[in-house]
Amino acid sequence: KNEVEQSPQNLTAQEGEFITINCSYSVGISALHWLQQHPGGGIVSLFMLSSGKKKHGRLIATINIQEKHSSLHITASHPRDSAVYICAVSPAARQLTFGSGTQLTVLP
Amino acid sequence: DSGVTQTPKHLITATGQRVTLRCSPRSGDLSVYWYQQSLDQGLQFLIQYYNGEERAKGNILERFSAQQFPDLHSELNLSSLELGDSALYFCASSVGATREERELFFGEGSRLTVL
């Protein structure tokens, strides 16, 4: 079993829809990261969370440490949000472990 | 622009060859991380340097080595290349090495194709 599980693997939405991507992990962690990988391959760090909730523009990330679960929400989705979203965790004293990613396609 | 610079962006080489990938971290960042992203394995941590010293090692093959220089740039050396080494290699940097300083900034990646 992978230490980091993301769902769904693929997601297609219409422009304007509210989107949720989920991440579950099985180990104790010191932080959780949400990353965005564009079609060209570049990776952008969206959030680093150790508790609670963070918001940046139309993106919201939440984490529940007790349940070992995090969600990434995108409000009013837009075609430019189309990308792969990757959850990664920092287990204590160990380096990042990555989920397999969620391919998001937002149609106009 | 993350401020992390990786060169080359693309590299095509043959099996058995050796290549060097270069990374310049964001100004002020002391930690450099190397990651490999292949189609079948996804993203995997290879190695971390902090202020010139190796800090952590992940799934890095013995044919691969890395170093961080006094000016904090880092190089990843891949030798005796095999077809399976074809992948995107990412460098990331962060201010420090502790949990609180681990926001990561990624470079655009170096795409290696081994023929």
Contacts between the chains, C-beta under 8 A, distances in Angstrom:
chain1	res1	chain2	res2	distance
A	30	B	99	4.2
A	31	B	99	5.9
A	31	B	102	6.2
A	33	B	104	6.8
A	35	B	106	7.6
A	40	B	108	7.8
A	41	B	88	5.7
A	41	B	108	7.1
A	41	B	109	5.2
A	41	B	111	6.9
A	42	B	106	7.1
A	42	B	107	8.0
A	42	B	108	4.6
A	42	B	109	6.4
A	43	B	90	6.2
A	43	B	92	7.9
A	43	B	106	4.1
A	43	B	109	7.3
A	44	B	2	7.2
A	44	B	106	6.9
A	45	B	103	6.4
A	45	B	104	5.1
A	45	B	105	6.5
A	45	B	106	6.6
A	48	B	102	6.8
A	48	B	103	4.9
A	48	B	104	7.6
A	50	B	99	7.5
A	86	B	43	6.7
A	88	B	43	7.5
A	90	B	99	6.7
A	90	B	102	6.4
A	94	B	56	7.8
A	95	B	33	7.4
A	95	B	45	4.3
A	95	B	48	6.4
A	95	B	56	5.3
A	95	B	58	5.5
A	96	B	33	7.8
A	96	B	35	7.9
A	96	B	45	5.5
A	96	B	104	7.9
A	97	B	45	7.6
A	98	B	42	5.9
A	98	B	43	4.1
A	98	B	44	7.3
A	99	B	42	8.0
A	100	B	42	5.3
A	101	B	42	7.0
